[in-house]
């Protein structure tokens, strides 16, 4: 049976001696043969494991993940599938970065200055995406959503001073505290809807008109998906309560709007309806369609109001 000293294995596999020593230190690959004189050798089984490590590194797995994968009772196919999706999104991100660089090159010539502010912004967003990938967001958000999230986080630095940020964070803590103290109250009551409105006002102030779609995605995938909440002292029960309170508030606004049909000029109604949809959904088409669907199925909405909504949908 063949055996190798560390330098011999390094030469055979083209893996540096320093790297093999590192694998030994972290327990990823230890020489399994120990001679009487204390020297250790790598066996054929060790060589096979090293080849597996080389293959997994090629596919982008980190050493900690490789160590886990080489343990027994691990669903390798599931991890491969996840890594495949990760590499696909990563490749897409790199292609976008490359295209952005090409756009900068095409917009500049030797007589123009390089738009360093734009380049720095792109780099900051890219770095933020890398950090976000390590959080819950990296597990549930697509690369496009991560990019939008990174742009949003970057925008906060420009929109809020440190004092405004601290005040905003304190307002959110106050809302969370009141929600947790109101769990025994009907979320669809006047008090519940008032708290739902207070939450929506805070959220709209934070995300603004530009990131309404992202706001909805984070609420749906992050909070209601069970990935965000604990760090804000929100349990699944309090998130469900707050969701009901905000939905009740939304309904009350929609019902109030429908009361104006037949009483207000069509031009004013359309303006108010567009503002209401922008407030609720932004550019999120799926969210708009969901609201339309709920309205048309709601027994509390009059047939006149439903017909008005149908005509609105047809014109759009």
C-alpha positions in Angstrom: 0.0 0.0 0.0 1.5 3.3 -1.1 2.3 6.0 1.6 3.7 9.5 1.3 5.5 12.1 3.3 4.0 15.6 3.2 6.5 16.8 0.6 5.8 13.7 -1.6 2.1 14.2 -1.4 2.5 17.9 -2.2 4.5 17.0 -5.3 2.0 14.3 -6.4 -1.1 16.5 -6.0 0.3 20.0 -6.6 -1.1 21.1 -3.2 1.5 23.1 -1.3 3.1 21.8 1.9 1.8 24.9 3.7 -1.8 24.1 2.6 -1.4 20.4 3.7 -0.1 21.6 7.1 -3.1 24.0 7.4 -5.5 21.1 6.6 -3.8 19.1 9.4 -4.1 21.9 11.9 -7.8 22.5 11.4 -8.6 18.7 11.4 -9.7 18.6 7.7 -7.0 16.1 6.6 -4.6 14.5 9.0 -1.9 11.9 8.0 -3.4 8.6 9.2 -0.2 6.6 9.4 2.3 7.2 12.3 5.7 5.5 12.2 7.6 4.3 15.3 10.0 7.2 14.9 7.1 9.7 15.2 6.9 10.7 11.6 3.5 10.6 10.0 2.6 9.5 6.5 -0.4 10.0 4.2 -2.2 6.8 3.1 -4.1 6.0 -0.1 -7.3 6.7 1.9 -5.9 10.2 2.8 -5.0 10.8 -0.9 -8.6 10.0 -1.9 -9.9 12.4 0.8 -7.5 15.1 -0.5 -8.8 14.6 -4.0 -12.4 15.1 -2.6 -11.3 18.3 -0.9 -9.7 19.6 -4.1 -13.0 18.8 -6.0 -15.2 20.5 -3.4 -12.9 23.6 -3.3 -13.2 23.8 -7.1 -17.0 24.0 -6.7 -16.6 26.9 -4.3 -17.3 25.2 -1.0 -15.6 26.8 2.0 -13.3 24.6 4.2 -15.7 24.5 7.1 -18.4 23.3 4.8 -16.1 20.7 3.2 -15.3 19.3 6.6 -19.0 18.9 7.2 -19.6 17.3 3.8 -16.9 14.7 4.3 -18.6 13.5 7.5 -21.0 10.6 7.3 -24.8 10.8 6.9 -24.7 14.1 4.9 -27.0 14.5 2.0 -24.3 15.4 -0.6 -26.8 15.9 -3.4 -28.8 18.4 -1.4 -25.6 20.4 -0.7 -24.5 20.2 -4.3 -27.9 21.5 -5.4 -27.7 24.4 -3.1 -24.1 25.2 -4.1 -25.1 25.0 -7.8 -27.8 27.6 -7.2 -25.3 29.7 -5.2 -22.7 29.6 -8.0 -25.3 30.4 -10.6 -26.4 33.5 -8.7 -22.7 34.4 -8.1 -22.0 34.1 -11.8 -24.9 36.4 -12.5 -23.6 38.9 -10.0 -20.1 38.9 -11.6 -21.6 39.3 -15.1 -23.6 42.3 -13.9 -20.4 43.8 -12.4 -18.6 43.2 -15.7 -21.4 44.8 -17.6 -21.4 47.8 -15.3 -17.6 48.2 -15.9 -18.2 48.0 -19.7 -20.9 50.6 -19.4 -18.5 52.9 -17.5 -15.8 52.3 -20.2 -18.2 53.1 -23.0 -19.4 56.3 -21.3 -15.9 57.6 -20.9 -13.2 58.4 -23.4 -9.7 59.7 -22.9 -10.9 63.2 -22.6 -13.4 62.5 -19.8 -12.8 61.9 -16.2 -13.7 58.5 -14.7 -16.9 58.6 -12.6 -15.3 57.5 -9.4 -18.5 58.2 -7.3 -20.4 55.7 -9.4 -17.7 53.2 -9.2 -17.4 53.5 -5.4 -21.1 53.2 -5.1 -21.1 50.0 -7.1 -18.3 48.6 -5.0 -20.1 49.5 -1.7 -23.3 47.8 -3.0 -21.3 44.7 -4.0 -19.6 44.5 -0.6 -23.0 44.9 1.2 -24.4 42.1 -0.9 -21.5 39.9 0.2 -22.3 40.7 3.9 -26.0 40.2 3.4 -25.4 36.8 1.9 -24.1 35.7 5.3 -27.4 36.6 7.0 -30.9 35.3 6.7 -31.2 37.5 3.5 -28.7 35.3 1.7 -30.9 32.2 2.4 -34.2 33.5 1.1 -33.6 36.5 -1.2 -32.6 36.3 -4.9 -29.6 38.1 -6.2 -31.8 40.9 -7.6 -33.5 41.2 -4.2 -30.2 41.2 -2.4 -28.9 43.9 -4.7 -32.0 46.0 -4.1 -31.6 45.4 -0.3 -27.9 46.5 -0.5 -28.9 49.7 -2.4 -31.6 50.4 0.2 -29.1 50.0 3.1 -26.7 52.3 1.3 -29.4 54.9 0.8 -30.1 55.0 4.5 -26.7 56.5 5.2 -27.5 59.3 2.8 -31.1 59.9 4.0 -30.8 59.9 7.7 -28.4 61.6 10.1 -27.1 59.6 13.1 -29.7 61.4 15.3 -32.5 60.6 13.0 -31.4 57.0 12.8 -31.3 56.6 16.6 -34.8 58.2 16.7 -36.1 55.9 14.1 -34.7 52.8 15.9 -36.3 54.0 19.2 -39.7 54.5 17.5 -39.5 50.9 16.2 -38.6 49.6 19.7 -41.6 51.4 21.0 -43.9 49.9 18.4 -42.6 46.4 19.1 -43.1 46.9 22.8 -46.7 48.0 22.3 -47.4 45.1 19.9 -46.2 42.6 22.5 -48.3 44.2 25.1 -51.4 44.1 22.8 -51.5 40.4 21.9 -54.7 39.8 23.9 -56.5 42.6 22.1 -58.3 42.0 18.8 -55.9 43.2 16.0 -58.9 44.2 13.9 -60.3 46.5 16.6 -59.8 50.3 16.5 -56.9 50.0 18.8 -55.3 47.2 16.7 -55.8 49.1 13.5 -54.3 52.3 15.0 -51.2 50.3 15.9 -51.2 48.8 12.4 -51.3 52.3 11.0 -48.5 53.4 13.3 -46.4 50.5 12.1 -47.1 51.2 8.4 -46.3 54.9 8.8 -42.9 53.9 10.3 -42.2 51.4 7.6 -43.2 53.9 4.8 -41.0 56.5 6.4 -38.0 54.0 6.4 -38.4 52.5 3.0 -39.9 55.5 1.1 -41.6 55.1 -2.3 -38.6 53.6 -4.0 -38.3 50.5 -1.9 -42.0 49.6 -1.3 -41.6 46.3 -3.2 -38.5 45.4 -1.1 -40.4 46.3 2.0 -43.1 43.8 1.1 -40.6 41.1 0.2 -38.7 41.5 3.5 -42.0 41.3 5.4 -43.2 38.2 3.5 -39.9 36.3 3.2 -38.1 37.6 6.3 -40.6 38.3 9.1 -43.6 36.0 8.1 -41.1 33.4 6.8 -39.7 33.1 10.3 -36.2 34.4 9.4 -36.4 37.8 11.0 -38.1 38.9 14.3 -36.2 37.4 17.2 -33.6 40.2 17.1 -36.5 42.7 17.3 -38.1 40.8 20.2 -41.0 39.8 17.9 -42.3 36.2 18.2 -44.3 34.3 15.6 -47.4 35.2 17.6 -46.6 39.0 17.6 -45.7 38.9 13.9 -49.1 37.2 13.1 -50.9 39.8 15.3 -49.2 42.7 13.6 -49.9 41.3 10.2 -53.6 41.1 11.1 -53.6 44.6 12.4 -51.9 46.0 9.3 -54.3 44.1 7.0 -57.3 45.4 9.0 -55.9 49.0 8.6 -55.4 48.4 4.8 -59.0 47.2 4.5 -60.4 50.2 6.4 -58.6 52.5 4.0 -59.9 50.6 1.0 -63.4 50.5 2.3 -63.2 54.2 3.1 -62.1 54.9 -0.5 -64.9 52.9 -2.0 -67.4 55.1 -0.1 -66.3 57.9 -2.4 -67.3 56.1 -5.6 -70.3 57.9 -7.2 -69.7 60.9 -4.9 -66.3 62.2 -6.1 -65.2 63.0 -9.6 -63.5 60.2 -11.5 -60.3 62.1 -11.8 -59.9 62.6 -8.1 -60.8 58.9 -7.4 -58.2 57.7 -9.8 -55.5 59.9 -8.2 -56.5 58.7 -4.7 -56.6 55.1 -5.8 -53.1 55.3 -7.4 -51.7 56.9 -4.3 -53.3 54.2 -2.2 -51.8 51.4 -4.3 -48.4 53.1 -4.4 -48.5 53.3 -0.6 -49.4 49.6 -0.2 -47.6 48.0 -3.1 -45.2 50.4 -4.8 -44.1 48.7 -8.1 -44.8 45.2 -6.8 -47.1 43.9 -9.5 -47.8 40.7 -7.5 -48.9 42.6 -4.5 -51.2 44.8 -6.6 -52.8 41.7 -8.2 -53.2 40.1 -4.7 -55.1 43.2 -3.5 -57.3 43.2 -6.6 -58.1 39.5 -6.1 -58.9 40.0 -2.4 -61.2 43.0 -3.2 -63.1 41.0 -5.9 -63.7 38.1 -3.4 -64.6 40.3 -0.5 -68.3 40.0 0.4 -68.2 43.4 2.2 -67.3 45.2 -1.0 -70.3 46.4 -3.0 -70.8 45.3 -6.6 -70.5 48.9 -7.7 -67.1 49.1 -6.1 -66.0 45.7 -7.7 -67.1 46.9 -11.1 -65.1 50.1 -10.6 -62.0 48.0 -9.8 -62.6 45.7 -12.8 -62.7 48.7 -15.1 -59.5 50.0 -13.5 -57.8 46.7 -14.1 -59.0 46.6 -17.7 -57.6 50.1 -18.5 -54.2 49.1 -17.0 
